[in-house]
Amino acid sequence: MNRVPMTVAGESHLRSELEQLKSVERPRVINAIAEAREHGDLKENAEYHAAREQQGFIEGRIQEIEGKLAGAQVIDVTQLPKTGKVIFGVTVELYNMETEEEMRYRIVGEDEANIKEGKISVTSPIARALIGKEEGDVVTVRTPKGNVEYEIVSVEHL
């Protein structure tokens, strides 16, 4: 099985979602199904069919999360030596050489990526270009609009 990198926060988020699904959502849907059964004819019972569909979604999501957690390689970047190199889990401050803008990204697992929160997937083009580089390096990232050059201003283990 391929190990999938995940931050400590990403693992924690998945575990809390799993707990919510198992302890709150699953029992709620089971009760809804039981209640809908009491209303009689199941063929034309929309509440029953909706609850069964929701149950299928919840069970599928539980299996998906359990699979992700089983294959996760949780990396706590705060426990790794600070070398100034870009690795999984670090927060990188970049300077766009063309637009003169500064930006900060945290390199995270695919499931954790959220550009609005400044989290980019380790498999994204920008993260792949940055991995292994050091503070002060200039990196060229291929984008649909052409190549963009970034200078790595800082690498933080947060």
N, C-alpha and C positions, 0 to 999 in steps of 0.2 A: 504494500500500500504506500502511495506517495504521501509524504508528510507535507502538510500545508502550513506555512508560517502564519502565526497569529500573535498579536500583542496580548499582554495580560488583560488590558481593558476589553479587547475584542472577545476573549474567552469569557470574561466575567459577564459581558452583555449577553452572549449566547446562553450561558448557564442560567441567567435570570429569566430570559425569555422561555427557556425550556421549563423552568420551575413554574412560571405563570401558566404555560399551556397545560402542564400536567396537574397542577393543583387547583386552578381556577377555571380555565376554559373547558377542559375535558369534562369535569363533573357538571358544569353548567349545560353543556350540550347533551350529555347523557340524561339529565333531568328534563330537558326540552323534548327529547325523543320520547321518553316515558310519558310525559304529559300529552304529547301529540297522539300517541298510541291510544290513550284513553278516549280520544274524540271519535273513535270508530274507524270506519273504512279508510284504510291506508292508501288505496289507489288514488283517491281524489283529495288527499289531505296535504295541502301545500306546506303547512307548518312542519309536518313530518319529513317531507322531502327536503325542505330547506335545512332542517336540523341535521339530517343524514349527510347532506352535502357539506355542511360546515364541519361535521365530525370527520369526514374524509380529509378535508383540508387540514384540520388540526393534527390528525394522526400522521399525515404526510409531512407536515412541518416538524413534528416531533422526531420522526425518523431522519429527516434531513439534518436537523441540528445535532442529533446524536451521532450521525455519521461524520459531520464536520468536526465535532469535538474528539471523536475517536482518532481521526487522522490529523489532528492539530499538533503542530510543534510550537508550543508557547514560548516566545522569546521575550524575556524581560531585559530590555535594553539598558535599564539602570544598573544592572549587575555586570554589564560588559565593560571592559577597559575603554576609556575615552582616547581614541587614537587620532581623531580628526577626520577619519575616513567615513564615508557614507555607507551605512549598512542598514539592514531591515530594522525598523522601529525608531530610527533617529528622526529628529526634526531638523530640517535643512532650511537655511535662509539663503535665498538666491537673489541675484541681481541680474535683471534682463539687460543685456548690453545694448540692445537696440532702443527699447522704450524707456530705459533708465528707471524701471519700476523694481521695487523689492517685493519679494513674496516669501511666505513660509509654508512649507509642506511637511507633513509627517508621513513617512513611508510605512504603510500598514498592509495587512492581508486584503485579499480581494473583497471579502464580505464586509470589511470595515470601511472601505473607501467611501468618502463623502467630500466632494470638492468644496462644498459650502462650509465645511468644518476644517478645511485645509488638510484633509487626509487623502493621500493618493495611493493607489494600489501599487504593490511592488512589481506588478506585471505591466504597469503603464509605461509608455515610451519615455516619459521624463524620468521616472524612477529607474528604469533599466539603464538609462544613460548616466545617471548619477552614482549608482552602486559601484563601490570600489574607488571612487574619486575622493580627493581630499580638499580641505579648506584651501581657498586660493586658486584651485583649478578652474579652468574655463571649459565648459561642456557644451557640445553642439547637440541639440535635440531636433530630430526630424519630425516636423508637424505637417498636417495637410496644406498649410499655407507656406511651407518652405522651412529651411533650417533656422533655428533660433539659438543664439548663444547666451548661456547663463554663466555667471561667475558664482562659485560656491563661497558665500560670505562666512557662514558658520555652520557647524554640525553640533547639535545638542542631544544629549542622552536624557530625555525627560521621562 
